[in-house]
């Protein structure tokens, strides 16, 4: 099993080296069950996405197929054993909650444990990042990190993982517009803006990074009442980056 994740502050700017705050969302999760199969082949059942197929019938770059192929190759497993893989996820797809990374993490853990080659959190994290790179192009690494370690992180790309403490408990409501927005597309849109006018967007990324740093201090000091205003300020910058929508603005 693996949890979802939410980026509280720093989304998109984190791809460009600014800090972000993120935490696991255990109320939603991906669950994977692996069992021996009485029939030949590796059969994948993911009802949430209407997938019921044998591994070899899927293209090699399919998100689930690529995890299985890459893991078996790295573990030197050949021929592939006959397996039934059942995947269930309550994480909304393409909603910023890390559904793809969570399925990858759960699938890696289930398969490696079943094959008696359990992976460390660090190995799961690195493997998931490589899979994310295949499908998102230039991921920041935040999804795989939060989900693999299942703890809050203060994340700066390429730097050692930092966690942070919560000075006083607080509750967040996560609202879903129901509008799907694949990560790869929104990351690509921001990159086009940045490439067209780097100085302008670097300033915006700086502002987002400063808000993330400020938010971390507020959370650690128990001053969570200040977070709403910081989220509003952060959202106005995301609007400039064209990654919002009327539905999100209304929320």
SEKEMI-555197 format. One line per field, with one value per atom (N, C-alpha, C): residue number from 1; x, y, z. Coordinates in Angstrom, 2 decimals. Example, Ala and Ser with C-alpha at 12.3 -4.5 7.8 and 13.67 -1.06 7.14 Angstrom:
# SEKEMI-555197
num <- c(1 1 1 2 2 2)
u <- c(13.19 12.30 13.20 12.85 13.67 12.90)
v <- c(-5.69 -4.50 -3.30 -2.25 -1.06 0.03)
w <- c(7.80 7.80 7.80 7.08 7.14 7.87)
# end
This chain:
# SEKEMI-555197
num <- c(1 1 1 2 2 2 3 3 3 4 4 4 5 5 5 6 6 6 7 7 7 8 8 8 9 9 9 10 10 10 11 11 11 12 12 12 13 13 13 14 14 14 15 15 15 16 16 16 17 17 17 18 18 18 19 19 19 20 20 20 21 21 21 22 22 22 23 23 23 24 24 24 25 25 25 26 26 26 27 27 27 28 28 28 29 29 29 30 30 30 31 31 31 32 32 32 33 33 33 34 34 34 35 35 35 36 36 36 37 37 37 38 38 38 39 39 39 40 40 40 41 41 41 42 42 42 43 43 43 44 44 44 45 45 45 46 46 46 47 47 47 48 48 48 49 49 49 50 50 50 51 51 51 52 52 52 53 53 53 54 54 54 55 55 55 56 56 56 57 57 57 58 58 58 59 59 59 60 60 60 61 61 61 62 62 62 63 63 63 64 64 64 65 65 65 66 66 66 67 67 67 68 68 68 69 69 69 70 70 70 71 71 71 72 72 72 73 73 73 74 74 74 75 75 75 76 76 76 77 77 77 78 78 78 79 79 79 80 80 80 81 81 81 82 82 82 83 83 83 84 84 84 85 85 85 86 86 86 87 87 87 88 88 88 89 89 89 90 90 90 91 91 91 92 92 92 93 93 93 94 94 94 95 95 95 96 96 96 97 97 97 98 98 98 99 99 99 100 100 100 101 101 101 102 102 102 103 103 103 104 104 104 105 105 105 106 106 106 107 107 107 108 108 108 109 109 109 110 110 110 111 111 111 112 112 112 113 113 113 114 114 114 115 115 115 116 116 116 117 117 117 118 118 118 119 119 119 120 120 120 121 121 121 122 122 122 123 123 123 124 124 124 125 125 125 126 126 126 127 127 127 128 128 128 129 129 129 130 130 130 131 131 131 132 132 132 133 133 133 134 134 134 135 135 135 136 136 136 137 137 137 138 138 138 139 139 139 140 140 140 141 141 141 142 142 142 143 143 143 144 144 144 145 145 145 146 146 146 147 147 147 148 148 148 149 149 149 150 150 150 151 151 151 152 152 152 153 153 153 154 154 154 155 155 155 156 156 156 157 157 157 158 158 158 159 159 159 160 160 160 161 161 161 162 162 162 163 163 163 164 164 164 165 165 165 166 166 166 167 167 167 168 168 168 169 169 169 170 170 170 171 171 171 172 172 172 173 173 173 174 174 174 175 175 175 176 176 176 177 177 177 178 178 178 179 179 179 180 180 180 181 181 181 182 182 182 183 183 183 184 184 184 185 185 185 186 186 186 187 187 187 188 188 188 189 189 189 190 190 190 191 191 191 192 192 192 193 193 193 194 194 194 195 195 195 196 196 196 197 197 197 198 198 198 199 199 199 200 200 200 201 201 201 202 202 202 203 203 203 204 204 204 205 205 205 206 206 206 207 207 207 208 208 208 209 209 209 210 210 210 211 211 211 212 212 212 213 213 213 214 214 214 215 215 215 216 216 216 217 217 217 218 218 218 219 219 219 220 220 220 221 221 221 222 222 222 223 223 223 224 224 224 225 225 225 226 226 226 227 227 227 228 228 228 229 229 229 230 230 230 231 231 231 232 232 232 233 233 233 234 234 234 235 235 235 236 236 236 237 237 237 238 238 238 239 239 239 240 240 240 241 241 241 242 242 242 243 243 243 244 244 244 245 245 245 246 246 246 247 247 247 248 248 248 249 249 249 250 250 250 251 251 251)
u <- c(0.84 0.00 0.88 0.37 1.09 0.09 0.40 -0.53 -0.46 -1.43 -1.35 -0.44 -0.33 0.47 -0.19 0.10 -0.37 0.80 0.97 1.95 1.21 1.62 0.97 1.46 2.75 3.36 4.53 4.72 5.90 5.70 4.45 4.26 4.71 5.22 5.79 7.13 7.23 8.53 9.55 9.07 9.98 10.78 10.21 10.92 12.15 12.12 13.19 14.06 14.13 15.08 14.61 13.33 12.82 12.24 12.16 11.65 10.15 9.72 8.29 8.01 6.79 6.32 5.27 5.45 4.48 4.32 3.19 2.94 2.10 2.23 1.41 -0.05 -0.93 -2.37 -2.82 -2.93 -3.21 -4.70 -5.53 -6.97 -7.27 -6.34 -6.46 -5.19 -5.31 -4.13 -4.29 -3.15 -3.12 -2.74 -3.44 -3.17 -2.94 -1.90 -1.55 -1.44 -2.07 -1.99 -1.41 -0.38 0.26 0.09 -0.38 -0.55 -0.05 0.24 0.57 -0.64 -0.37 -1.46 -1.52 -2.73 -2.86 -2.66 -2.61 -2.44 -1.12 -0.67 0.60 0.49 1.59 1.62 1.44 1.59 1.36 0.10 -0.92 -2.23 -2.45 -2.80 -2.95 -4.42 -4.92 -6.33 -6.37 -6.76 -6.90 -8.26 -9.27 -10.65 -10.88 -10.14 -10.35 -10.11 -9.20 -8.91 -9.30 -10.21 -10.73 -9.61 -8.62 -7.51 -7.55 -7.69 -7.61 -6.84 -5.55 -4.73 -3.53 -2.98 -1.74 -0.58 0.49 1.60 2.08 2.26 2.81 1.87 0.61 -0.32 -0.25 0.48 0.60 1.87 1.85 3.09 4.13 5.41 6.47 6.55 6.02 6.07 4.79 3.91 2.71 3.18 2.57 3.07 3.22 2.25 2.33 3.30 3.23 4.13 5.59 5.88 7.28 7.83 6.98 7.43 7.82 6.95 7.19 8.45 8.54 9.70 11.00 11.02 12.25 12.64 11.65 11.97 12.53 11.87 12.34 13.73 13.96 15.27 16.35 16.04 17.04 17.31 16.30 16.48 17.00 17.13 17.64 16.68 15.38 14.38 13.95 14.26 13.91 13.89 12.85 11.66 10.74 9.79 8.85 7.92 7.67 6.75 5.30 4.41 2.99 2.38 1.80 1.29 -0.07 -0.83 -2.04 -1.75 -1.90 -1.65 -2.94 -3.40 -4.64 -4.31 -4.74 -4.44 -5.75 -5.86 -7.03 -6.52 -7.06 -6.64 -7.83 -7.79 -8.84 -8.33 -7.14 -6.56 -7.08 -7.72 -8.19 -7.03 -7.28 -6.23 -6.10 -4.88 -4.59 -5.17 -5.01 -5.55 -4.51 -3.24 -2.20 -1.99 -2.54 -2.43 -1.45 -0.70 0.36 -0.11 -1.22 -1.77 -0.79 -0.09 0.84 2.00 2.58 3.71 3.27 2.06 1.57 1.37 0.81 0.65 2.02 2.98 4.33 4.96 4.87 5.47 4.82 3.50 2.80 3.13 3.19 3.49 4.91 5.86 7.25 7.36 6.69 6.79 6.11 4.96 4.23 5.02 5.53 6.26 7.58 8.33 9.65 9.50 8.47 8.23 7.81 6.93 6.46 7.62 8.56 9.70 10.86 10.64 11.67 12.91 12.68 13.74 13.27 12.92 12.37 13.32 12.75 13.53 13.49 14.57 14.57 13.75 13.38 12.66 13.47 14.78 15.64 15.61 15.64 15.57 14.22 13.15 11.80 11.69 12.24 12.19 12.92 14.14 14.93 14.28 13.78 13.13 11.89 11.10 9.88 10.20 11.27 11.68 12.02 12.71 13.06 11.81 10.82 9.55 8.83 8.82 8.18 8.85 10.17 10.89 10.45 10.18 9.70 8.38 7.52 6.16 5.88 6.74 6.50 7.60 8.66 9.71 10.70 10.27 11.17 10.50 10.21 9.57 10.54 10.00 10.85 11.43 10.72 11.13 10.35 9.44 8.72 7.68 6.97 5.92 6.51 7.54 8.12 8.71 9.28 9.92 8.89 7.85 6.82 6.13 5.83 5.07 5.93 7.18 8.06 8.38 8.61 8.97 7.76 6.62 5.36 5.56 6.23 6.40 6.43 6.11 6.15 7.58 7.72 9.06 9.13 10.28 10.68 11.68 11.28 11.98 12.62 13.91 14.61 15.28 15.00 15.49 17.02 17.47 18.90 19.57 18.81 19.38 18.87 19.60 19.15 17.74 16.99 15.60 15.57 14.72 14.48 13.02 12.76 11.38 11.15 9.93 9.68 8.66 8.67 7.77 6.56 5.45 4.22 4.07 4.15 4.14 2.82 1.73 0.40 -0.47 -1.30 -2.11 -3.07 -3.30 -4.33 -4.92 -6.09 -6.80 -6.91 -6.65 -6.78 -7.93 -8.67 -9.67 -9.10 -9.07 -8.62 -9.86 -10.08 -11.25 -10.83 -11.64 -11.34 -12.36 -11.87 -12.79 -13.43 -12.80 -13.28 -12.73 -11.98 -11.38 -10.00 -9.78 -8.51 -7.46 -6.27 -5.19 -3.88 -3.52 -2.30 -1.08 -0.26 0.92 1.84 2.05 2.99 2.61 1.29 0.83 1.07 0.71 0.87 2.34 3.17 4.62 5.17 4.70 5.14 4.73 3.51 3.03 3.89 4.24 5.08 6.47 7.00 8.33 8.34 7.27 7.19 7.22 6.48 6.50 7.91 8.52 9.85 10.89 10.83 11.81 11.64 10.41 10.15 10.61 10.66 11.06 11.58 12.80 13.34 13.43 13.93 14.04 12.68 11.64 10.30 9.82 9.94 9.38 10.28 11.59 12.47 12.04 11.61 11.14 9.88 8.99 7.78 8.14 9.08 9.52 10.15 10.90 11.49 10.41 9.36 8.26 7.58 7.35 6.74 7.64 8.95 9.90 9.91 9.81 9.78 8.52 7.40 6.16 6.30 6.91 7.09 7.97 9.03 9.91 9.15 8.38 7.58 6.56 5.92 4.91 5.53 6.72 7.41 7.62 8.06 8.29 6.98 5.90 4.59 4.13 4.28 3.84 4.67 5.96 6.84 6.56 6.14 5.85 4.42 3.62 2.23 1.31 1.80 1.00 0.23 -0.51 -1.19 -2.28 -2.75 -3.80 -3.31 -1.99 -1.43 -1.40 -1.66 -1.46 -2.45 -3.68 -4.68 -4.27 -3.77 -3.33 -2.14 -1.25 -0.10 -0.55 -1.57 -2.09 -2.75 -3.45 -4.05 -2.97 -1.90 -0.80 -0.15 0.04 0.64 -0.25 -1.56 -2.47 -2.46 -2.32 -2.29 -1.07 0.03 1.21 1.01 0.29 -0.03 -0.96 -1.83 -2.67 -1.80 -0.78 0.13 0.82 1.11 1.77 0.80 -0.45 -1.52 -1.81 -1.56 -1.86 -3.09 -3.86 -5.12 -6.26 -7.48 -8.67 -9.80 -10.89 -12.02 -12.54 -12.52 -13.02 -12.13 -10.81 -9.89 -9.98 -10.09 -10.18 -11.41 -12.52 -13.75 -13.56 -12.92 -12.64 -11.75)
v <- c(-1.19 0.00 1.24 2.33 3.60 4.74 5.81 6.93 7.89 8.78 9.89 10.96 12.09 13.19 14.52 15.54 16.88 17.85 18.72 19.81 21.00 21.44 22.58 23.89 23.96 25.17 24.78 25.57 25.40 24.61 24.19 23.40 24.18 23.47 23.99 24.70 25.62 26.26 25.24 24.16 23.12 22.46 22.45 21.89 22.73 24.02 24.96 25.29 24.33 24.45 25.20 25.62 26.30 25.28 25.65 24.69 24.48 23.30 22.99 22.24 22.40 21.65 20.66 19.40 18.39 17.37 16.70 15.68 14.55 13.37 12.25 12.45 11.90 11.94 10.49 10.06 8.64 8.30 9.34 9.07 8.45 8.61 7.94 7.13 6.01 5.15 4.21 3.70 2.66 1.36 0.29 -1.03 -2.04 -2.85 -3.86 -5.22 -6.21 -7.59 -8.46 -9.23 -10.12 -11.56 -12.41 -13.84 -14.68 -15.95 -16.88 -17.03 -17.26 -17.43 -18.87 -19.41 -20.77 -20.80 -19.64 -19.58 -18.90 -19.10 -18.52 -17.00 -16.32 -14.87 -14.09 -12.78 -11.87 -11.07 -11.30 -10.69 -9.52 -8.37 -7.13 -6.74 -6.52 -6.12 -4.79 -3.73 -2.42 -1.87 -2.24 -1.90 -0.39 0.37 1.83 2.46 1.85 2.40 1.40 0.48 -0.50 -1.28 -1.69 -2.44 -3.89 -4.80 -6.24 -6.83 -7.04 -7.42 -8.24 -8.99 -9.71 -8.76 -8.85 -7.91 -7.72 -8.81 -8.72 -8.05 -7.87 -7.19 -5.67 -5.21 -3.76 -3.22 -1.97 -1.39 -1.29 -1.39 -1.42 -0.13 0.99 2.26 2.51 1.52 1.65 1.82 2.75 3.01 1.78 0.88 -0.32 -1.33 -1.51 -2.47 -2.08 -0.78 -0.33 -0.61 -0.52 -0.84 -2.32 -3.18 -4.63 -5.01 -4.53 -4.88 -4.40 -3.14 -2.57 -3.26 -3.59 -4.26 -5.66 -6.42 -7.78 -7.77 -6.81 -6.69 -6.39 -5.44 -5.05 -6.18 -7.02 -8.13 -9.40 -9.33 -10.47 -11.64 -11.34 -12.42 -12.77 -13.98 -14.46 -15.99 -16.61 -16.00 -15.42 -14.60 -14.01 -15.09 -15.09 -16.08 -15.74 -16.74 -16.45 -15.80 -14.61 -13.85 -13.23 -12.99 -12.17 -10.92 -9.74 -8.48 -7.68 -7.41 -6.65 -5.27 -4.22 -2.85 -2.11 -1.56 -0.75 0.57 1.68 2.98 3.89 4.57 5.56 6.97 7.08 8.40 8.91 10.08 10.61 10.78 10.39 10.45 11.88 12.30 13.61 14.75 14.66 15.68 16.24 15.98 16.52 15.77 14.56 13.78 12.60 12.59 11.58 10.18 10.04 8.70 7.80 8.32 7.51 7.01 7.91 7.53 6.54 6.72 5.82 4.41 4.29 2.96 2.32 3.12 2.59 2.09 2.90 2.52 1.24 1.18 -0.01 -1.24 -1.06 -2.17 -2.69 -1.78 -2.18 -2.97 -2.47 -3.14 -4.50 -4.58 -5.85 -6.89 -6.50 -7.44 -7.87 -6.90 -7.24 -8.13 -7.88 -8.73 -10.13 -10.21 -11.51 -12.34 -11.66 -12.34 -12.53 -12.19 -12.33 -11.48 -10.30 -9.32 -7.96 -7.86 -6.60 -5.42 -4.29 -3.08 -2.14 -1.39 -0.36 0.84 1.72 2.95 3.74 3.79 4.54 3.95 2.61 1.96 2.20 2.10 2.35 3.79 4.72 6.14 6.37 5.86 6.07 5.41 4.20 3.46 4.22 4.71 5.43 6.73 7.40 8.63 8.33 7.22 6.85 6.58 5.93 5.68 7.01 7.91 9.23 10.00 9.87 10.56 10.06 8.75 8.19 8.82 9.11 9.52 11.01 11.73 13.17 14.04 13.44 14.23 14.81 15.84 16.49 16.61 15.50 15.58 16.17 16.80 17.40 16.33 15.20 14.17 14.23 15.18 15.36 14.26 13.85 12.83 11.53 11.04 9.76 9.84 11.00 11.13 11.09 11.90 11.95 10.60 9.97 8.72 7.54 7.49 6.38 6.40 7.59 7.70 7.93 8.30 8.53 9.47 10.59 11.59 12.99 14.02 15.38 15.75 16.48 16.88 18.36 18.94 20.24 19.87 20.07 19.45 20.51 20.33 21.13 20.14 20.28 19.32 19.17 17.92 17.65 17.79 18.16 18.30 17.18 16.90 15.85 16.12 15.05 15.18 15.75 16.76 17.29 17.05 16.68 16.66 17.90 18.10 19.25 18.84 19.56 19.23 20.16 19.65 20.44 20.96 22.28 22.88 22.71 22.73 22.52 21.85 20.89 20.17 21.10 20.82 21.56 20.63 20.99 20.15 20.87 20.14 20.67 19.97 20.73 20.13 20.18 19.03 18.97 18.83 19.81 19.79 19.43 18.64 18.17 18.76 19.52 20.11 19.04 17.85 16.83 17.02 18.12 18.38 17.73 16.85 16.16 17.03 17.07 17.86 17.08 16.31 15.50 16.34 15.86 16.59 16.95 16.01 16.24 17.46 17.66 18.79 20.12 20.19 21.47 21.81 20.79 21.03 21.55 20.95 21.37 22.79 23.18 24.54 25.57 25.27 26.18 26.30 25.18 25.21 26.11 26.08 26.94 28.42 28.77 30.16 30.55 29.68 29.95 30.14 29.26 29.34 30.62 31.15 32.36 33.63 33.59 34.79 34.36 33.84 33.26 34.26 35.49 36.42 36.70 36.84 37.12 35.99 34.76 33.63 33.18 33.45 33.18 34.01 35.24 36.10 35.50 34.97 34.34 33.10 32.31 31.13 31.54 32.64 33.14 33.46 34.12 34.49 33.25 32.24 31.00 30.32 30.33 29.74 30.44 31.77 32.53 32.20 32.04 31.67 30.30 29.35 28.00 28.04 28.83 28.95 29.56 30.59 31.26 30.28 29.50 28.54 27.48 27.03 26.03 26.59 27.83 28.45 28.57 28.93 29.07 27.71 26.66 25.32 24.87 25.07 24.63 25.41 26.66 27.50 27.38 26.54 26.36 27.48 28.33 29.49 29.15 28.03 27.56 28.51 29.41 30.36 31.26 31.38 32.24 31.55 30.25 29.50 29.87 30.22 30.54 31.71 32.78 33.96 33.62 32.77 32.36 31.52 30.67 29.87 30.75 31.79 32.73 33.42 33.85 34.52 33.55 32.32 31.30 31.02 30.98 30.67 31.79 33.03 34.12 34.00 33.46 33.25 32.06 31.03 29.91 30.36 31.33 31.88 32.53 33.28 33.90 32.85 31.69 30.60 29.83 30.23 29.64 28.19 27.79 26.41 26.32 27.42 27.36 27.16 27.27 27.16 27.89 28.22 28.87 28.05 26.72 25.86 25.95 25.94 26.07 27.46 28.48 29.85 30.00 29.39 29.49 28.79 27.62 26.93 27.79)
w <- c(0.00 0.00 0.00 -0.58 -0.58 -0.52 0.23 0.35 -0.84 -0.90 -1.84 -1.26 -1.95 -1.43 -1.83 -1.05 -1.40 -1.25 -2.24 -2.13 -1.55 -0.36 0.28 -0.33 -0.57 -1.11 -2.01 -3.07 -3.91 -5.18 -5.48 -6.69 -7.92 -8.90 -10.14 -9.94 -8.98 -8.73 -8.24 -7.62 -7.11 -8.24 -9.44 -10.59 -10.92 -10.53 -10.86 -9.64 -8.71 -7.61 -6.39 -6.36 -5.16 -4.19 -2.90 -1.92 -2.05 -1.62 -1.56 -0.27 0.22 1.38 0.91 1.29 0.88 1.99 1.98 3.00 2.45 3.05 2.60 2.96 2.14 2.40 2.56 3.80 4.06 3.91 3.77 3.60 2.23 1.29 -0.02 -0.23 -0.93 -1.09 -2.27 -2.72 -3.74 -3.07 -3.41 -2.83 -3.94 -3.77 -4.78 -4.11 -4.74 -4.26 -5.38 -5.02 -5.99 -5.54 -6.44 -6.12 -7.30 -7.00 -8.08 -9.00 -10.27 -11.24 -11.73 -11.87 -12.42 -13.93 -14.55 -16.01 -16.35 -17.56 -17.99 -18.13 -17.92 -18.11 -16.81 -16.93 -15.80 -16.12 -15.32 -15.56 -14.62 -15.19 -14.42 -14.40 -13.20 -13.03 -12.27 -12.97 -12.35 -12.75 -11.98 -12.35 -12.43 -11.60 -11.58 -12.95 -13.73 -15.06 -16.16 -15.81 -16.77 -17.47 -16.69 -17.25 -16.77 -17.70 -17.43 -18.60 -18.42 -19.56 -19.12 -20.08 -19.85 -20.17 -19.42 -19.53 -20.96 -21.69 -23.05 -24.06 -23.66 -24.57 -24.42 -23.41 -23.17 -23.81 -24.28 -24.80 -23.69 -24.04 -23.03 -22.22 -22.79 -22.05 -21.23 -21.18 -20.33 -18.88 -18.10 -16.75 -15.87 -15.90 -15.05 -15.65 -16.96 -17.62 -17.43 -17.50 -17.38 -15.98 -14.96 -13.59 -13.52 -14.03 -13.94 -14.73 -15.97 -16.81 -16.17 -15.71 -15.16 -13.86 -13.02 -11.75 -12.01 -12.86 -13.14 -13.77 -14.64 -15.28 -14.23 -13.33 -12.32 -11.33 -11.08 -10.15 -10.84 -12.16 -12.92 -12.95 -12.98 -12.96 -14.38 -14.79 -16.13 -16.09 -16.66 -17.26 -16.18 -16.62 -15.67 -15.12 -13.82 -13.25 -13.57 -13.59 -13.81 -12.57 -12.74 -11.61 -11.92 -10.86 -10.92 -10.08 -10.66 -9.96 -9.92 -8.71 -8.53 -7.96 -8.65 -8.23 -7.95 -6.76 -6.40 -5.85 -6.33 -5.84 -5.58 -4.43 -4.12 -4.37 -4.99 -5.26 -6.60 -6.63 -7.92 -8.90 -10.16 -11.18 -11.70 -12.01 -12.62 -11.80 -10.48 -9.58 -8.62 -8.89 -8.04 -6.74 -6.64 -5.40 -5.52 -6.62 -6.73 -7.03 -7.77 -8.00 -8.73 -9.74 -10.50 -9.65 -8.87 -8.01 -6.94 -6.41 -5.36 -5.90 -7.10 -7.70 -7.94 -8.41 -8.65 -7.35 -6.28 -4.99 -4.47 -4.49 -3.98 -4.82 -6.14 -7.04 -6.81 -6.66 -6.40 -5.10 -4.06 -2.76 -2.79 -3.43 -3.49 -4.29 -5.46 -6.31 -5.66 -5.14 -4.57 -3.33 -2.54 -1.36 -1.80 -2.79 -3.28 -3.83 -4.47 -5.09 -4.13 -2.84 -1.79 -2.08 -2.69 -2.92 -2.38 -1.09 -0.59 -0.82 -1.19 -1.47 -0.28 -0.07 0.97 0.49 1.42 1.04 0.02 0.22 -0.69 -2.10 -2.18 -3.49 -4.15 -3.36 -3.89 -4.40 -3.63 -3.99 -5.32 -5.44 -6.65 -7.86 -7.67 -8.76 -9.24 -8.28 -8.63 -9.37 -8.95 -9.64 -11.11 -11.34 -12.71 -13.55 -12.94 -13.64 -13.91 -12.91 -13.08 -14.22 -14.34 -15.41 -16.78 -16.88 -18.14 -18.57 -17.58 -17.91 -17.76 -17.00 -16.81 -17.40 -17.90 -18.52 -17.52 -16.79 -15.82 -14.45 -13.80 -12.47 -11.45 -10.43 -9.39 -8.48 -8.36 -7.41 -6.12 -6.01 -4.74 -4.52 -5.59 -5.42 -4.89 -5.59 -5.18 -3.77 -3.40 -2.09 -0.96 -1.08 -0.02 0.12 -1.02 -1.00 -0.55 -1.02 -0.64 0.86 1.40 2.82 3.73 3.13 3.87 5.06 4.79 5.85 5.22 6.00 5.46 5.05 3.97 3.56 3.19 3.52 2.98 1.90 0.66 -0.46 -1.35 -1.60 -2.61 -3.55 -4.81 -5.79 -5.72 -5.66 -5.66 -4.31 -3.28 -1.94 -1.03 0.06 0.98 1.49 1.72 2.17 3.58 3.78 5.12 5.47 6.71 7.16 8.01 8.49 9.36 10.41 11.52 12.63 12.60 13.11 13.17 14.60 14.75 16.08 16.81 16.09 16.67 15.61 16.00 15.01 14.28 13.02 12.27 11.23 10.74 9.78 8.44 7.38 6.03 5.31 4.53 3.64 2.23 1.56 0.17 -0.71 -1.55 -2.43 -3.85 -4.51 -5.86 -6.83 -7.83 -8.80 -9.69 -9.75 -10.68 -12.09 -12.30 -13.61 -13.64 -14.59 -14.67 -15.38 -14.84 -15.43 -15.30 -16.32 -16.24 -15.93 -14.99 -14.53 -15.69 -16.58 -17.69 -18.50 -18.74 -19.54 -18.83 -17.54 -16.84 -16.63 -16.36 -16.23 -17.56 -18.66 -19.99 -20.32 -19.92 -20.17 -19.43 -18.18 -17.41 -18.04 -18.51 -19.14 -20.37 -21.15 -22.35 -21.95 -20.90 -20.42 -19.99 -19.20 -18.64 -19.76 -20.76 -21.85 -22.67 -22.73 -23.50 -22.77 -21.43 -20.66 -19.29 -19.27 -18.03 -16.87 -17.08 -15.94 -15.28 -16.08 -15.54 -14.64 -15.14 -14.40 -13.25 -13.36 -12.22 -11.01 -11.24 -10.14 -9.50 -10.34 -9.81 -9.00 -9.52 -8.77 -7.44 -7.44 -6.19 -5.16 -5.63 -4.72 -4.15 -5.01 -4.54 -3.51 -3.78 -2.85 -1.50 -1.50 -0.25 0.56 -0.14 0.55 1.19 0.47 1.02 2.27 2.24 3.41 4.60 4.31 5.34 5.94 5.08 5.54 6.45 6.11 6.94 8.35 8.44 9.75 10.54 9.84 10.50 11.05 10.24 10.67 11.87 11.80 12.90 14.19 14.05 15.22 15.72 15.05 15.47 15.04 14.12 13.68 12.41 12.47 11.26 10.77 11.66 11.23 10.10 9.95 8.89 7.53 7.49 6.25 5.16 5.53 4.51 3.64 4.29 3.53 2.64 3.15 2.33 1.14 1.36 0.25 -0.81 -0.35 -1.32 -2.15 -1.48 -2.19 -3.17 -2.73 -3.59 -4.80 -4.55 -5.66 -6.71 -6.28 -7.26 -8.17 -7.64 -8.47 -9.42 -8.95 -9.84 -10.98 -10.67 -11.73 -12.81 -12.38 -13.34 -14.21 -13.58 -14.31 -15.21 -15.22 -16.06 -15.71 -14.46 -14.07 -13.18 -13.11 -12.37 -13.36 -12.87 -13.70 -12.98 -13.68 -13.00 -11.81 -11.96 -10.89 -9.66 -9.86 -8.74 -8.12 -8.97 -8.44 -7.54 -7.95 -7.16 -5.81 -5.81 -4.55 -3.65)
# end
